């Protein structure tokens, strides 16, 4: 499994709008893509950050998602409200209570 972390910086006045955009995209596009496993949205309490934690079957599934025409069309809309930083990797340690 591959983990994709996107960190978005937003104007606090726009955090709710960006979260709505993300939720809509997850439910209409992301969940239909081959290799998608799960996505969590984490919103900072100060309104300035959103973290998208996604799990995918493998790096190829992430590459296919990024190249999907629906996602390519979506990125500029999201970038109008947020700056985005992204990392992809494998979970090397996990702990649970």
Secondary structure as GFF3:
##gff-version 3
##sequence-region A 1 97
A	DSSP	beta_strand	2	10	.	.	.	ID=ss1
A	DSSP	three_ten_helix	12	14	.	.	.	ID=ss2
A	DSSP	alpha_helix	15	28	.	.	.	ID=ss3
A	DSSP	three_ten_helix	30	32	.	.	.	ID=ss4
A	DSSP	beta_strand	36	43	.	.	.	ID=ss5
A	DSSP	beta_strand	49	56	.	.	.	ID=ss6
A	DSSP	alpha_helix	59	67	.	.	.	ID=ss7
A	DSSP	alpha_helix	69	79	.	.	.	ID=ss8
A	DSSP	beta_strand	82	89	.	.	.	ID=ss9
###
